[in-house]
């Protein structure tokens, strides 16, 4: 699937969360501690995803609309897709990294406000890390080169992940 199509789908999902015009297509499957599961069903496809917001953001001076997602799109044969938005446009000079304990994962693809991991094998490794961990930190850099760090709780992740996966099978 092209990066543009991924971006459009993620944009639709985020837009639909804030726009009541899409409310008939969205179904909240459940809330699992710090994670929630949502199913988007439209005429052409079903998308299920687990998402969470940061529990801590640095710098504290600017609160951003950041999210961490794990998505499933059966029509496109895509599962375990990890993506993030940090609420700003990423720059191209610095990497976006996820860190949990000693494990580090690089987001290979950035476009505007979103980042993805290109390798499904690496996504599966990161999901295993997330299932075992209690927190994951996403480090990114905005267009001016300023660093941000978003801390995400992993409490409820395993149940949310399983519910999202089951909702799209």
Buried (B, 14 or more C-beta within 10 A) or exposed (E): EEEEEBBEBBBBBBEBBEEEEBEEBBEEBBEBEBBBBBBBBEEEEBBBBBBBBBEEBBEEEEEBEBBBBBBBBEEBEBBBBBBBBBBBEBBEEBBBBBBBEEBBBEBEBBBEBBBBBEEEEBBBBBBEBBEEBEBBBBBBBBEEEEEBBBEBBBBBBBBBBBBBBEBBE
